[in-house]
Amino acid sequence: MAFRTGSFATFLIVCPTAFFLGIIFSLLPYDYPILWSNHPTPPTHYDYFEAHLRFLHASPPLIPRILHIVIFLGLLGLILKLYKPSESNMLFDGASLVLYMCGITVYIANIVKGLRLVSAGKYGEDLATSEDDKGQILGREDSLKVLAASNTILALVLIGVLVLQAGQWYAERKDAQEVEDMDGKKGAASGVEAEGVSSGVKGKGGAKKRN
């Protein structure tokens, strides 16, 4: 039996997604001046952002473990909803799974790697192994900009997951309302038909008595 949008599986998807959006929102004061401000970003802001990222990366092991457990719970919810899926599950939950995996890819490839670079304090020329690599590896400011942009990309992906889940809930709700309306019309038509048959039977009975 396919899992419906009101099931516990949807709860496992929506709650972790909202949790991750909350984490990203807490980083917005650092990301906004770098990506969206019309004024030049002061060098001190990069220092604040770098110090904050180092603090995050140096957090106790329990915190990243909790984060990874929450990531797994969201993935588990999507897999549960895709077990023996309906057409609605294939469309909405399939797309949600694709977006969720894109978010995990951004997290592993950009954010985790960026946090390690920031904690090590090595950028650009410090990571180059040859003269050709020096112009290809990003410097300090560009690396921090990539991290800020990765947060924005991840936020858009997670918002997409929530929009798809809300769209599925709305579509199934409309389908249920249409089914109820059709059942109500069928019930009303059956009642009218039964009333007509009963009145016809009564008319025949009265005619027989007169005869």
C-alpha positions in Angstrom: 0.0 0.0 0.0 1.4 3.4 -1.0 2.1 5.9 1.7 -0.1 9.0 1.7 1.0 12.5 2.1 -0.6 12.6 5.6 1.4 9.7 6.8 4.4 9.5 9.0 6.7 9.3 6.0 5.8 12.8 5.0 6.6 13.9 8.5 10.0 12.3 8.1 10.6 14.4 5.0 9.1 17.8 6.0 10.7 18.0 9.4 14.3 17.4 8.4 14.0 19.7 5.4 12.6 22.5 7.6 15.4 21.8 10.1 18.1 22.2 7.4 16.5 25.4 6.2 16.7 26.8 9.7 20.4 26.0 9.8 20.9 27.8 6.5 18.9 30.7 7.6 21.2 31.1 10.6 24.0 31.6 8.2 22.2 34.3 6.2 23.8 37.2 8.1 27.2 36.0 6.9 26.1 35.1 3.3 24.1 38.1 2.5 26.9 40.8 2.5 29.0 38.5 0.4 26.4 37.5 -2.3 23.6 40.1 -2.3 24.8 43.4 -0.9 25.4 46.3 -3.3 28.2 47.6 -1.2 31.7 46.1 -1.3 32.2 43.4 1.3 34.7 44.7 4.0 37.7 42.4 4.7 36.6 42.1 8.3 33.4 40.4 7.3 35.4 37.6 5.7 37.3 37.2 9.0 34.0 36.9 10.9 32.7 34.4 8.4 35.9 32.4 8.5 35.9 32.3 12.3 32.3 31.2 12.4 32.9 28.4 9.9 35.9 27.2 11.9 33.8 27.2 15.1 31.2 25.1 13.3 33.7 22.6 12.0 35.3 22.3 15.4 32.0 21.4 17.1 31.8 18.2 19.2 31.4 15.0 17.2 27.9 14.5 18.6 26.6 17.5 16.6 27.6 16.3 13.1 26.3 12.8 14.0 22.9 14.3 14.9 23.0 16.2 11.6 23.7 13.1 9.6 21.0 11.1 11.4 18.5 13.8 10.4 19.7 13.7 6.8 19.1 9.9 6.9 15.6 10.3 8.3 14.6 12.6 5.4 16.0 10.1 2.9 14.2 7.2 4.8 10.9 9.1 4.5 11.3 9.5 0.7 12.2 5.9 0.3 9.2 4.8 2.4 6.8 6.9 0.3 8.2 5.4 -2.9 7.6 1.8 -1.7 4.8 0.5 -3.9 4.1 4.0 -5.1 1.0 5.5 -6.7 1.1 7.8 -9.7 1.2 10.8 -7.3 4.1 9.3 -5.3 6.1 8.7 -8.5 5.7 12.3 -9.7 6.0 14.3 -6.5 8.1 12.0 -4.3 10.4 11.0 -7.2 11.2 14.6 -7.9 11.6 15.3 -4.2 14.1 12.4 -4.0 16.1 13.8 -6.9 16.2 17.3 -5.2 17.1 15.8 -1.9 20.0 13.8 -3.4 21.2 17.0 -5.1 21.2 18.7 -1.7 23.3 15.9 -0.2 25.7 16.2 -3.1 26.1 19.9 -2.6 26.6 19.3 1.1 29.3 16.7 0.6 31.1 18.2 -2.4 31.1 21.9 -1.5 30.1 22.5 2.1 32.0 19.7 3.9 35.1 20.2 1.7 34.9 24.0 2.2 34.7 23.6 6.0 37.8 21.5 5.9 39.7 24.0 3.8 38.7 26.9 6.1 39.7 25.0 9.2 43.1 24.2 7.7 43.5 27.8 6.7 45.0 26.9 3.3 43.8 28.5 0.1 45.0 29.1 -3.4 48.8 29.0 -3.5 49.1 27.0 -0.3 47.3 24.1 -1.9 49.0 24.3 -5.3 51.5 21.5 -6.1 52.8 23.1 -9.2 53.1 26.4 -10.9 50.1 25.6 -13.2 47.9 24.9 -10.2 48.4 28.3 -8.6 46.1 30.1 -11.0 43.4 27.4 -11.0 42.8 26.9 -7.2 40.5 29.5 -5.6 41.9 31.9 -3.1 40.5 32.8 0.4 37.7 35.2 -0.6 36.6 33.1 -3.6 36.5 30.0 -1.5 34.2 31.7 1.1 32.0 33.0 -1.7 31.6 29.4 -3.0 30.6 28.3 0.5 28.0 31.1 0.7 26.7 30.3 -2.8 26.5 26.6 -1.8 24.3 27.6 1.1 21.9 29.4 -1.2 21.8 26.5 -3.7 21.0 24.1 -0.9 18.3 26.4 0.4 16.6 26.5 -3.0 16.8 22.7 -3.3 15.2 22.2 0.1 12.5 24.8 -0.7 11.8 22.8 -3.8 11.3 19.6 -1.7 8.8 21.4 0.5 7.0 22.8 -2.5 6.7 19.4 -4.1 5.4 17.9 -0.8 2.8 20.7 -0.5 1.8 20.2 -4.1 1.3 16.5 -3.5 -0.9 17.2 -0.5 -3.0 19.7 -2.5 -3.4 17.4 -5.5 -4.5 14.5 -3.3 -6.8 16.7 -1.3 -8.5 17.9 -4.6 -8.8 14.3 -5.8 -10.4 13.3 -2.5 -12.9 16.2 -2.8 -13.8 15.3 -6.4 -14.4 11.6 -5.3 -16.6 12.8 -2.5 -18.6 15.0 -4.9 -19.0 12.2 -7.4 -20.1 9.8 -4.6 -22.6 12.4 -3.4 -24.0 12.9 -6.9 -24.3 9.2 -7.4 -26.0 8.8 -4.0 -28.5 11.6 -4.9 -29.2 10.1 -8.3 -29.7 6.6 -6.7 -32.1 8.2 -4.1 -34.2 9.9 -6.8 -34.3 6.7 -8.9 -35.3 4.6 -5.9 -38.0 7.2 -5.0 -39.4 7.0 -8.6 -39.5 3.2 -8.5 -41.3 3.2 -5.2 -43.9 5.7 -6.3 -44.4 3.7 -9.5 -45.0 0.5 -7.4 -47.5 2.4 -5.2 -49.4 3.7 -8.3 -49.7 0.1 -9.7 -50.9 -1.1 -6.3 -53.6 1.5 -6.2 -54.8 0.8 -9.7 -55.2 -2.9 -8.8 -57.3 -2.1 -5.8 -59.6 0.0 -7.9 -60.0 -2.9 -10.4 
